[in-house]
Each structure stands twice: as C-alpha cells, then as structure tokens.
Amino acid sequence: MRQSIALREELFEALDAEARPLQISRRVFLQLTAAGALASLLPGCQVFQAILDAIRNRRVRKDISTLSASDPDLVTFKSAIAMMKALPSGNTRNWLSQANIHANFCPHGNWLFLPWHRAYLYRFEEICRELTGSTTFALPYWNWTKNPQIPAVFFDTTSPLYDSARAAGPSSTISTSFTGQPVIDGIMAQGNFLLFGSGSISASAGQRTPSSYGPLEGNPHNAVHGFVGGDMGAVSLSPRDPIFWTHHNMIERIWVDWNMKRGNPNTNDSAWTQRRFTEFYDRAGNPVSFTVSEMALYPLLTYKYDDLP
C-alpha cells in the first residue's frame, strides 16, 4: 500500500510538472491511459509504475542534421519508406495511401491543424516501426531555424529520401524572415492557443472548415512548404516528399516546446478536445479512432525531443 501511494504521488508530481499545459487533469489522465483498464486487474503500484516507466523511457526524436549515415533512426527511416513504396497499392500502409490521408482529410487554417498532424506523424512513426521491426525508432526532424538549407541526406539520388520534384536545391537557403530565431521567439511569446494554434471552428463544422492561420502555421509552416516546392508545394502531394515528415516534426517540436517547456496551455474548449478523427490506421493497417484529448498525451507518454528537457 505504501509503495502504491508513493508511486502515485511521484506520478502526480510528474503530471503536475508536464501535463498541466496539455489541459489534462490527473483524473482525465488516468482515464485516458491504460490505468483505467489496468486498475481492476493489477495492483495500483504496478499501474503507476508502468505509466512512470512510459514517461521516463520515451523514444527520442532527433535533429536529422546531427545523424550519421549509419544512425539507426536514419537507416530505419529510409528502410520504412522503401518498404511502404513496395506494398500493394490497396494496402493502407502503402506510401501513396498514407499520402492520400493528408490529401483527403488534413485540416489547415483552423485549430485542428496541430493535433491532426500530431496524429499523422505518430501513426506514420508506428507503421515505420512495425514494417522494419525496430522498437526504438523515433522520427527525425529538420530544424530549419538552425539549418536553413535542406539536409544533405535528402539529395542522395540513390536514397528513398530523394524526391526529384523539388524546386529547392542543396545550396538553396530559406529566408530568416520565415524561420529565423527572432521569428520563432515571437511565435513562442504568443501565450493564447486560440492565436498560436490557428482559428477555432465549431464542433459541428467539418474538420477542413477554414478559419484563420496562426503564426506558426501561417509563417514557417507554409513558407517551408513553398521553399522546398515540388510535391511539398501542394497540399495533395506534400507527404510524397520524405522532407514532409521531418518538416512537420519540427512544427510538432515547437508545439511541444510551447506546451511543456514554456508552460503555455492548450484550449479546453470541448469543440477542440472532443473532436474525433477516424481516418488514420494503426501499425497493422487497421482503422483507428481517437479524440484530440487522447492525442494530447502523445508527447508525454511516447516521445520527446533531443534538445528539450
């Protein structure tokens, strides 16, 4: 009993430190995690220990520019893309099938932009792990603030990371007016999620209903897509370029930083928290359904970034 209480208090200390900006209370957290189902099957100490272990052992998403050619995450990323491209066209994990999820369902210009793409990255990452057999893989990100040129790994014409349609070349440099540190600092200083995360829409509105662009989506996000060009320059085609996944992972990193390092809260409006997405597939290729509230837990339980404490 004492061990269970001690572990519970340690877990709640971790939640108070990290989960508050995610607008997840202790009660809701335990409901959304495995604790709700496990509580009737396992002693409390085992439930709390399992959640603490998940928080402590999150996979680390790394800056792709820092990875060597033999880095396991880079090797797995390449292998997974090659395997997706080799799958039959009707397979939900096929490369073009995954890209078509974005073409048909992605929200832009409203407050679902950030959580939808978080889910998209996470499900893609899970599929990469399943196809390659890697249990440690974490999706790399392209930090275009530190490295305003496209990382060299994307220009190896023999690699699955290459896309011949790009307008930008190896020496092209994106303007600091889009991705420079002062720009990012200004975005981070916006503490209101309704301004930071693009404009609100009603609970009954379609998820692609236009509202307004927040500074993160409207400036660095849109600018990098246009800078790379080719497939990346078109909403319906952008995930066909492997750069897409590392670019959006940088957008996700900024949101995680804004929430968990700087302590800015997401909205608790039920039109946002209770929005349900049904267009994604799990690691086995089966359809899955979940709410924005559930996705708020992803960076707490499943991944963290190499340069964020």
N, C-alpha and C positions, 0 to 999 in steps of 0.2 A: 504494500500500500504506500509506504513512504517513498519507495523508488518511483512508483507511478506518479505521485504528487510532484516529486522533484522534476521528473521529466516533463510533466505537463507545464510546470512553471517555466522551465527552460524553453519549451516550445513557444509559450505565450510571450516570453521576452523576445524571442526571435520574430514573432509575428508583429509585436508592437514596434519593433525596430524597422521591419522591412515591408510588412503587408498593409500598414495603415494607409499609405498613399494610394494603394491599389483599390481602396474602398471595400476591403474585405474584412469584416469583423471576425473575432475569434469564433463565434457561433457559426457564421456562414462558412468560414474556412473549414471547420471540422465537418460541416455538412457536405461540402464540395469535394473534399479529399476522400481517400479510402477510409478515413477514420469512421465515417458514418456507417459504412458497411462492416468494417472490421470490429467495431466496438462490441457487437453482440457475439463475436467469435473468438476474440483474443483478449487477454488481459490488457488493461489500459496502458501499462508500461510498454508493451510491445507495439501498440498502436502509435504512441507518442514517439518511441524510438525510431520507428520506421519513417515517420514524417521528418524527424530531425535529420536522419541519415540522408533522406532525399534532398533536403535543403543544403546540407553540408557537401554532398557529393555531386552537385550539379555539373554537367558537362560544360566545358569552357569554349565559347565561341571566340575565335582568334582573328586578328588582322591578317588578311591573306597576303599582304605585302611582307610580312615577317616570316612566312612559312618557306622552308626549303623545299626543293623538288621532291625530296623523299619523305616529307612530313606526312604522317598517316592521314590527317584530315584532308590534305590536298589530294593525296592518292585516292582516297575513298570518294571524294567529290567527283573526280574525273571518272572513276570506275562506275559510280552510280549513274552518271549521265549517259555513259556508253551503254549501260545495261538497260536504262529506260528507253533509249533510242532503238534498242534491239527487240523490245517487247512488241507483240502484235498490236496493231492499231486500235483494236477494240478493248485492249487492256486499260483499266482506269489508271494504271501507274505508268503507262507509256508517256514518253516525253511530250508529244503533242497533246495528248489527252490532259496532262497536267497543265499545259499552257492554255488549253481551251477553258479550264475552270476560270482563269483570270479573264479571258476574252468574254465569257458569258455572264460572270457574276460579280466581278470586282467593283466595289464602291469607290468613287473618287469625288472629291468636293463635298463630303459630309463626314460626320463624326464616326462613321463606321470604317473609314479608311485605315486607321491604325489597328484596331482589333482584327479586322478581316485579314489584313496582310500578315499580322502575327500568326494567325491560324494557318494561313497558306504556307508560311515558312516552316512552321512546326511540323505540319503534315508532310511536307516535302522532305524535311530532315529525317523524319521517322521512316519514310519509304527508302531513303538512301541507306539507312542502317539495315533495314530488312533485306534489301537486294544484295548488299555487299557482305552482310554478316558481321559488320563492325558494330560493336556495342558501345564504343567510345566516341564515335564520330559526332562532331559538332560543326554546324555550317559556318564557314568563314565569312567575314565581312570585309568590304572595301571602305577604308577610312579615307574618303576623298577630301577631308579637311587637311589631314597630314600628308596625303599623297594625291595631289590633284591630277596626276596622269593615270590612265588605266593601267593596272598592274601588268607587268610583262607576261605573266603566265597566260593571259588571255590572247596573246598574239602568236603562240606556238601553233602553226598550221596543222601539226600532226595530233593536236590535243583535242579532246571533246569540249574543251573550254573555248575553242575558237569559233567565231561567227564571222563569215566573210562579208556580211551585210553592213557592218558598222561604218559610220561616217568618220568617226574619230580614229586617229592612228596612234602608234606607240609614242610619238612625241607631242601629241595634242594635249593641251593643258586647260582645264576648266577654270574660268574666272573666279577669283576670290570673292567677287561680289555675290556669287551664288553659294559657295561652300567654305569661304574663309572663316577663321576662328571668330572674328567680330560678329559675323552674321549668325553663327551658331550660338554665341553668347547672348545675342539679342533674342533669339528664339527661346533659349533656356530661361531667360528672365521673365517670360510670359507665364504667370502662375495660374491662369484661368484655363482649364481644359477646354471650355467651350470656344476659346480663341486659339489655343495651342493646337487642338486636335481636329480642326475643321468644323463647319457649322452643323447644328443639330437638325434632325428631321423627326417627324412624329413616329410613334410606334406603329401606326398603320401604313406609313409610307413605304414604298418599295425601297430596297436597300441601295439602289442606284439613283435615288432621287437627289438631284443637285441642291446644294445649299450654299456653302461658301468655302473657300480654301483658307486653311490656317497657314501660318508662316512656314511650318515645316514641310507641309505638302506642297504649298504654292511656290516655294523658292527652291531649296536644294533638291527636293524630290523631283519636281518637274524639270528643273534645269539639267540635272544629271541625265535624265532620260533623253532630253533633247540634245545634249552634248554628245553622248555616245552615238545616237542616231541609229539608222538601220532598223532592225527589229525593235530595239529599245525605244525608238521614237514613236511607236504605235501601241496603243493600249491593247489591241487584239493580238499583237505579236510579241510584245516585250519579253515574256518569260522564255521565248525560244532562244534568247541570248543568255548564256550562263551568267553574264555580268548581272543580270536582273536580280538573282538570288542574293548576291553579295551586296548589291546596292540597297535592296530593301532590308537586308540585315543591318546595315548601317542606320537606316531610318528607325528600325526596331531598337537598336542600341541607344539612340538618342532618347527614345521614349522611356526606356528602362532607366537611363541616367536621370531624366526629368522626374520620374516617379521615385525611384528607390535610393538614389544618391542625393538628390536635391529636395526630396520630400514633398513634391507637388502632388495633390490628389487628383484622381480621375473624377468624372462626374458620377453621382449616384442616382441620376435620373433613370427610372425604370425603362424608359423608351430606349435607353442605351444598354443598361445592364442586362435586360431580359431579351434583347434581340437574339434570335436563334438563327444559326446558319446550318444548312443541310446539304450543301453542295460539295463537301470535302470527302476524302477517302482515307481510311487508316492504312497502316503499314502493309496490310494484307490485300488492300484494294477494295475493301468493303465500305459502303457509305456510313458516315458518322454524323451525329447531330449534337450541337452544344450551344450554349449561350455565351455572350460576351463576359458575363461574370465568371464563368468557368475558365475562360481564356486569360483572365487577369492573373491566374495562378501560375501560368506557364513559366515566367522568369523567376518565380520564387522556388518552384519545385523541379524544373527540368533543365535549365541552362543559366549561365551567367557569362559576362564578357571579361576578356582578359585584362582590360585596363580600368574596370570599375570595381571598387571594393565590395 
